């Protein structure tokens, strides 16, 4: 018996189609900020938490970064299961990215409309996911600089560099003079 052909349109739901990979320098930065099953040594409990927060920070600071492969197969993967389980957290962040990012030359009305539509075009889906991921990579860079590279303030009461940098970031998050 022949199957019935349907005219259903294919959709590409954000965070339900592809896993996300950090490669190259961003993988190295992630390794400094998060370690699997080592909460005491990590700034984030789960990689998906770092991914979500980094996207927000990247957007807030206007910092995007392109993927930079180092030619190896090494990567850190935000698993599909975690993306699906955190869909209700990630989707509003994606919508903020699509609405607030002005780099694509869209009108505010087009950005708002596009943020609340599930792409039916694979190319648009990939472009929007790359936009989100570029902000996430930019946020990872910012977090790495502020939490790992930054020398502690000599005037604070904390002798541990890790604690000092966390407190400094919490006291004065995302200074306007740091925003590009």
Secondary structure as the mmCIF struct_conf table of DSSP 4:
data_model
#
loop_
_struct_conf.conf_type_id
_struct_conf.id
_struct_conf.beg_label_comp_id
_struct_conf.beg_label_asym_id
_struct_conf.beg_label_seq_id
_struct_conf.end_label_comp_id
_struct_conf.end_label_asym_id
_struct_conf.end_label_seq_id
HELX_LH_PP_P HELX_LH_PP_P1 UNK A 2 UNK A 5
HELX_LH_PP_P HELX_LH_PP_P2 UNK A 8 UNK A 10
STRN STRN1 UNK A 12 UNK A 12
TURN_TY1_P TURN_TY1_P1 UNK A 14 UNK A 15
BEND BEND1 UNK A 16 UNK A 17
STRN STRN2 UNK A 20 UNK A 23
HELX_RH_AL_P HELX_RH_AL_P1 UNK A 24 UNK A 33
TURN_TY1_P TURN_TY1_P2 UNK A 36 UNK A 37
HELX_RH_3T_P HELX_RH_3T_P1 UNK A 39 UNK A 41
BEND BEND2 UNK A 43 UNK A 46
HELX_RH_AL_P HELX_RH_AL_P2 UNK A 47 UNK A 61
TURN_TY1_P TURN_TY1_P3 UNK A 62 UNK A 62
BEND BEND3 UNK A 71 UNK A 73
STRN STRN3 UNK A 75 UNK A 78
HELX_RH_AL_P HELX_RH_AL_P3 UNK A 80 UNK A 85
TURN_TY1_P TURN_TY1_P4 UNK A 86 UNK A 86
HELX_RH_AL_P HELX_RH_AL_P4 UNK A 87 UNK A 100
TURN_TY1_P TURN_TY1_P5 UNK A 103 UNK A 104
HELX_RH_AL_P HELX_RH_AL_P5 UNK A 108 UNK A 115
TURN_TY1_P TURN_TY1_P6 UNK A 116 UNK A 116
BEND BEND4 UNK A 117 UNK A 117
STRN STRN4 UNK A 119 UNK A 119
BEND BEND5 UNK A 120 UNK A 121
HELX_RH_AL_P HELX_RH_AL_P6 UNK A 122 UNK A 144
HELX_RH_PI_P HELX_RH_PI_P1 UNK A 145 UNK A 149
BEND BEND6 UNK A 150 UNK A 150
HELX_LH_PP_P HELX_LH_PP_P3 UNK A 151 UNK A 153
TURN_TY1_P TURN_TY1_P7 UNK A 154 UNK A 155
BEND BEND7 UNK A 156 UNK A 157
BEND BEND8 UNK A 160 UNK A 160
HELX_RH_AL_P HELX_RH_AL_P7 UNK A 161 UNK A 171
TURN_TY1_P TURN_TY1_P8 UNK A 172 UNK A 174
HELX_RH_3T_P HELX_RH_3T_P2 UNK A 176 UNK A 178
#
